[in-house]
Structures are given as structure tokens and as C-alpha cells.
Amino acid sequence: MTSATGNAVIRVRDLEKAYDIGDETVYALHGVSLEVRRGEFVAIMGASGSGKSTLMNIIGCLDRPTGGSYELDGVDVSSMSDDELSEVRNHKLGFVFQNYNLLPRMRAVDQVMVPLFYSGDPAATRQERAIESLRRVGLGDRLWHRPTEMSGGQQQRVAIARALVTNPSVLLADEPTGNLDSRVTEEILALLQESNEQLGVTILMITHEADVAECATRIVQIDDGKVIADRQVTDRRRAHHQVITADHDVVPVPADAASGQPTVSPA
Amino acid sequence: MSPIDSLRVAYDALTAHLLRTILAMLGLIIGVGAVIALLAVGRGSQDDVARNIASLGTNLLTITPGASSQGVVRAAAGSRPTLTYEDAQAIATPGQADFVADVSVEQVIGVQIVVPGGGNLSTRAIGTTDRYPVVRSTPLTEGDFFTDEQVRSSALVVVLGSSIAQQLFGNDSAVGQPVRISLGRTGVTFNVIGVMASRGGTALGNVDDRVLVPITTMSKALVRFRAPGGTFVSSIQVQASSPEEMALAAASIGELLRQRHKVTEDDFLVQSQQDALDAASSVARTQSFLLGSIAGISLVVGGIGIMNTMLVSVTERTREIGIRRAVGARRRDILMQFLVEAVLVCCVGGLLGAATGIGISLLIDGREVLGQVMHARLTADAVVLALVVSVGIGVFFGFYPASRAARLRPIEALRYE
């Protein structure tokens, strides 16, 4: 349910994204309206080609709409310059991708420090903040590892630490568990739920797995460039509870709220 | 992003592909090294020329036959003999020309020398006066030069250049030996009275293989032809009383010669050593400019190599650019990142190139290459120039790849496989 309350973080109205292919105009988004309140965990579902990724890219200020309006934190971003959009991405948004998108050869701490380079953070506190963010995602003992020295789940944790290090308003996750097996998927989902609840960061997560979407508080379904369904999750699934300690790897323990075994198949 | 951060990122990126970075630098290293080494060699040969000319005697004026005109026909300079021994004598006569300290003449003809053991030796004979050793500042190693008296009496005496003496008599003393010099069918036996010190080959030719005879003897005994105007000479050497009075001396001599030749327009040319020095060093300058230009081309080629490598690097790191843009890098952050990388490559390449160039210069300085002693003079300005140019190359050839990286749209860069 979209309710027009004052604390909407994302307010999208009649959003359109059209491509001219020859004489034809193809709409990737055809009038999407959506409001996301602060602290929500929204799963966006849809088949491939439904326009869900285009919507994410526009909300993530990586792409511009061809029509409609988009307000982030009460500010209209559709008319911003390229530099202003860079700043918005840096300060207000965090990204988590399916393929982690870490920088090659860089140590975990350096990866997480990259957004802080561009935010003009003082050099003295950068590393401290990066280490703190890595501890929060349970990688206290992997601070100096490079991507090639880490598992997929660990790499995705580094990506989440990088996304959260600037304390963004919104975390955008594009199929964050798409490349992970079922056990690690649960770990990552638990981490996202925890971040959502403990840090209060609003999360938008694209997925096409029903039981991954069930971990969110709200599910929006997109098809053919339009929102076709939008519902609150009544029976929210808790991802396998995690014990996260500062200096040790994640230890999964069975959670009481878990509804059966997850059936995640690789994308 | 602060400059220090940019440098660190650039350093990491460059060391990640160390071999590629070094290969990209190589062109620049060679280019900068070549520019510095060739400029040093050029400067060294300029010095050589200057040294040679200075050693021929300062405050020396050389008078050569100039263009003469007969009616409307104007001949090229030096094409017709206009200067005579008598002109030189007039210049030397006190009260005729001012600021003149010493005068000598030189008339050069090709002769054969009969070698005592058999066979002939082709060389050049210089007909001159007793003032030659003073004016040309060349001392003798053995015996004496001919005297004023011997010049006046057309004595059959000869002074040998050092290499001729070596060829004719080996290590034996030449003084007192008879030498037969012939011009055409005329052969005359001369008595060796001295041997000149070696001057070595210079930019102006080697004088060690010449023989020196009195001008009067050359005219009477060898050439055996006396033109109505007097004894022709190919040049007159005048030593001015001081370097400051060279111009005054030249003017005074000019006036006297115009009077004697009864012309209004000069049919002779008065040149100072400075003129010769200027001419020779302008040749040397042109030479080193040409050498430098050729080396400069290799710098440009080096720059293109760097641009190529940077373009490959940008394409290869498209995803990285996308990621950086996604987490907040602005276009100019990306531009700076790649520009700093290119400039860093060029700085390091330039420094290595400068070290190479300096090394080569030091290596060849004073060494004999192809029978000639090479001199190389390193100057700070050449090194600084080469370094500045290599940084410039970094900016120039790094800008296009960097701006291409900065222009990438974040969403497309992120999706790049």
C-alpha cells in the first residue's frame, strides 16, 4: 500500500523511460508511480524485461527518466546535473549488485574506503570508518583480503559494507543473492534485514525469487513497465538468524521464524 | 579526491600491470634519452669548433678575394684572384693601415713530394711569410721557421707539417734533409729547416700534411709565373693590435685595399675569426637542432605509445569506472584519475630517460668514435626541457583517453562485460 505520508524517502510519479528504436518507441517504463517510506524493505519482482532494472537504475540516479518525476528525500533529482547526481549517489544511495562489482586486486578495507574518497572524508578517519563498516557485516577478520581471496558471500558482504559506509538513506540491491547458494543467500538476506532494522536504512531489492522477496516488508510487482501489484508482507519470513561477532565469521543458527528450507536455485 | 589519493590510485593501477607500464614508458625513455644525449653531443661539437677557431688566433682578420666586377659581368666571390703579396706588404707597411700588428699571406697549391725511398706524395704547399707561426699561433717542434731575409731572397727552404715529416723521415730528424717538391714538370730541391707542431684535424681541415715555403720562392721557383698585378695569394692574415680594434683595423685595411685596387666596390672580403666562429657555430647549431628534432620525433612516438596503452587501460577498466561512478565519483574525478596515471607514467619515463641520456653522454664524452674524439656537454636546460616535454606529453596524450573514460555513462560502464 502506498500511503501519502510525509516521510516518503522515494516518491516516483508517472515515471517513463522510452527508447527510440528506428521509428518505434519502446517503453521500458510506462507510467510507474511508487512511494517508499523511510525504513521500508521493499522487494521488487518481475520477469526479465519487465522494467524492474530500469526502475532501479533511475531510482539509483544511474540513469535518467524520459518522463515523470522522481523525488529522493524530498528533493527533485530529475533535473540535477551530472555532478549533483554523483553527489546524491555518494551521500544518499548505496548499491549492491548481483556480481558484487568489487574493484579488482583491492583489499577489503580499500574497497570500502572508495566512496569516502569521493565524499571528501578526512583521510584520517576513512580507514577507521571502513573497518567499522566491515566489522558490522561480520568481516572483522577479512579486512585485508582481496576479492580473489574471498568467497562469493564474503565478497557480497564487502559490497554491503561499501554501500553502507556513507550511511545512505537508501540501499539498492539488484538481485544481491543471484550468484549465491542457498546457505549464503540466507546469510546475506539476514544481514540486509538486520541493517534495515538496526540502521534504519531503507532497502529496495530486486529479485525474482518468491522466498527471497518474502524477507521484505513489502512486495511490488512490475510487468511490462507498470506496477501490477503492491502488497505488504503479512507473514514476513525471517532469514536464518545469524550470530555475528566482530572478529569472527558468520555462524548460522536455525531461526524459529524460518518457514521451511529455502529453495533458492542459482539464476 | 585529494592529489595524494589520486597518486596512490594511479600507482596501484600502474604497478598492477608492471610489464605493460614499462613497455609504454620505453618509447619515452628512449626519446628523452636520445634528446638529451644528442643535444649534449651537439653542444660538445659546438665547443670543439669554438676551441679550434680560437686556437687559430684571436684578433685575426682574414682577407680573401671577393666578387669582382668588370663592366656588367659580376663574378662570384673568390672566383678571380684579386689579392697579392704586394697588398699584404702594403698593409704591413707602417702608416698605411691602422691597428695592424702583424701580417702574413697564404697561397695554397697542390704539389708532389718525391719520397727519398721512391714514389711520390701528393700534398699541398702553402706559400707564406716568416710571420706565419705568430699569426697562426702554431709553434715548431724542430728547427726554425724561415726568416724575413729568407723570404726576401726566395730561399729554397721548407718547413714540414708534422705528419709529412713523419711520413718522409719517420722518427729521424728532418732538419737539414733535402726534399724535392715538384709542380707539374718543375721540380726543385728544398732544404728542410723546421717541423711544425701537430694541430690535429680540425673543423677547418688538417694542416699537419702541408708543407710551408716562402711565398716568394713558391712564385719564382715553382709557379714561375708573375701576373702583372703581382704575386697572387689566396688569403692575407692580419693580426689586429687588440681584439677591441678589430673593426677599426678592418675598416682601415678596406680603405687601403680599395685605393690600391682602384675600385669603389670591395673586390675582397675581410672576415674576423669571430665571423668564422659565428658561421661555424651556426652550422653546429643547425646540426644539433636537426639531431634534436629527430630525437623529438621519437618522443612523439613515445607519447602515442602511452596514449595507446591508456586507451586499452580505459577500455579494460570500464567496469571499474562504472563502479566508481556508482559510488559517487564525478566526471572530473575519473578524468583526473586517468590523467594522473598518464602523467605519472611520463614523469617516471622522463626521469629514467634523463638518466639514460646522461649516462650515454658521460659514456661517449672524450671517447674516440669513428676516428674522431667525441665531446658531449650536458647542460641543465636540456635535461629540464626533456622532463618538461615528457610531462607535457603525458597531459597531451593522456587527455583523450581520460576524457573518454570520464564521458562513459555510469549505467553503461557498469553493464560492460
Contacts between the chains, C-beta under 8 A, distances in Angstrom:
chain1	res1	chain2	res2	distance
A	57	B	411	5.4
A	60	B	326	7.5
A	62	B	325	7.8
A	62	B	326	6.3
A	62	B	410	4.8
A	62	B	411	4.5
A	62	B	414	7.0
A	63	B	411	4.7
A	82	B	330	7.3
A	82	B	331	6.1
A	83	B	330	4.9
A	83	B	331	7.1
A	83	B	332	7.9
A	86	B	325	6.9
A	86	B	328	5.5
A	86	B	329	6.4
A	86	B	330	4.3
A	86	B	331	7.7
A	86	B	333	7.9
A	87	B	328	6.8
A	87	B	330	7.6
A	89	B	325	7.6
A	89	B	326	6.2
A	89	B	327	6.8
A	89	B	328	5.1
A	90	B	327	6.5
A	90	B	328	2.4
A	91	B	328	7.4
A	95	B	326	5.1
A	95	B	327	7.1
A	97	B	414	7.7
A	101	B	319	7.1
A	101	B	322	7.7
A	101	B	323	5.1
A	101	B	326	7.6
A	101	B	414	7.0
A	102	B	323	7.8
A	103	B	320	5.7
A	103	B	323	6.1
A	103	B	324	7.9
A	104	B	16	7.9
A	104	B	320	7.2
A	105	B	12	7.6
A	105	B	16	5.7
A	106	B	12	7.7
A	114	B	323	7.8
A	114	B	324	6.8
A	114	B	327	5.6
A	115	B	327	4.2
A	115	B	328	5.5
A	117	B	1	5.0
A	117	B	5	5.4
A	118	B	1	6.3
A	118	B	324	7.7
A	118	B	327	6.7
A	118	B	328	3.9
A	118	B	329	5.1
A	118	B	330	7.3
A	118	B	333	6.1
A	119	B	328	6.3
A	123	B	2	7.1
A	123	B	4	7.7
A	123	B	5	7.5
A	162	B	327	6.9
A	166	B	328	7.8
